[in-house]
């Protein structure tokens, strides 16, 4: 796993080697402490929604900002979480934006 690479795993997928499992919806302080220790932090998020769940996406963005690099989510949420995690990485400057546009008229 690269230095800034982030993974989105569906439920039942193998955990990346060396990842520290922070648990299901852990506290922000726990994720921050585990990330500060330098390991790959895995966060599990749950939802029964079949469409992108705004609460799950918001939680994923906060955990990504705090340093979580692996996310285990229900299958229907995986694509949306991937977009959120990529967006956070772009905002933090560790990943180039997928598309750039100048605001010139």
C-alpha positions in Angstrom: 0.0 0.0 0.0 1.5 3.3 -1.0 2.1 6.1 1.4 -1.1 8.0 0.6 -3.1 5.2 -1.0 -6.6 4.7 0.4 -8.7 1.6 0.0 -12.4 1.1 -0.1 -13.4 -2.5 0.7 -16.8 -4.2 0.6 -18.0 -6.2 3.5 -16.3 -9.6 3.6 -13.2 -8.4 1.7 -9.8 -9.3 3.1 -8.3 -6.7 5.4 -5.0 -5.2 4.0 -1.9 -6.7 5.6 -0.7 -4.7 8.6 -3.9 -2.7 8.9 -5.1 -1.7 12.4 -8.8 -2.3 12.7 -10.3 0.8 14.5 -13.7 -0.9 14.6 -17.2 0.0 13.5 -17.8 3.8 13.6 -15.0 4.5 16.1 -14.5 7.8 17.8 -12.6 10.5 16.0 -10.0 10.5 18.7 -9.3 6.8 18.3 -8.8 7.1 14.5 -6.6 10.1 15.0 -4.4 8.3 17.6 -4.1 5.2 15.5 -3.2 7.2 12.4 -0.6 9.2 14.3 1.1 5.9 15.2 1.8 5.5 11.5 -0.2 2.4 10.7 -2.9 1.8 8.1 -6.1 2.4 9.9 -9.2 0.4 8.8 -12.7 1.9 9.6 -15.9 -0.2 9.2 -19.0 1.8 8.3 -22.5 0.2 8.2 -25.7 1.2 6.5 -28.8 -0.5 5.2 -29.4 2.0 2.5 -29.2 0.9 -1.2 -28.6 4.5 -2.4 -25.6 6.5 -1.2 -26.2 7.3 2.5 -25.3 10.9 3.3 -24.5 10.1 7.0 -22.1 7.3 6.0 -20.4 9.6 3.4 -20.0 12.4 5.9 -18.5 9.9 8.4 -16.1 8.6 5.7 -14.9 12.1 4.9 -14.1 12.9 8.5 -12.3 9.6 9.1 -10.3 10.1 5.8 -9.4 13.6 6.9 -8.2 12.2 10.3 -6.0 9.7 8.6 -7.9 6.5 8.1 -6.7 4.8 4.9 -8.9 1.7 4.5 -12.7 1.7 4.7 -14.9 -1.4 4.8 -18.4 -0.4 3.6 -21.6 -2.2 2.3 -21.4 -2.9 -1.4 -24.0 -0.3 -2.5 -22.0 2.4 -0.7 -18.5 1.6 -2.1 -18.5 3.8 -5.2 -19.8 6.9 -3.4 -17.3 6.3 -0.5 -14.5 6.0 -3.1 -15.5 9.4 -4.5 -15.5 11.0 -1.0 -12.2 9.5 -0.1 -10.6 10.7 -3.4 -12.1 14.2 -2.8 -10.6 14.4 0.7 -7.2 13.3 -0.6 -7.4 16.0 -3.3 -8.3 18.7 -0.8 -5.4 17.6 1.4 -3.1 17.8 -1.6 -1.9 14.2 -1.5 -3.7 13.3 -4.8 -4.2 15.4 -7.9 -7.8 16.4 -8.7 -9.6 14.1 -11.2 -10.5 17.2 -13.3 -9.3 20.8 -13.2 -11.2 23.7 -14.7 -10.4 27.3 -14.8 -13.2 29.7 -14.0 -12.5 32.0 -16.9 -15.5 33.2 -18.9 
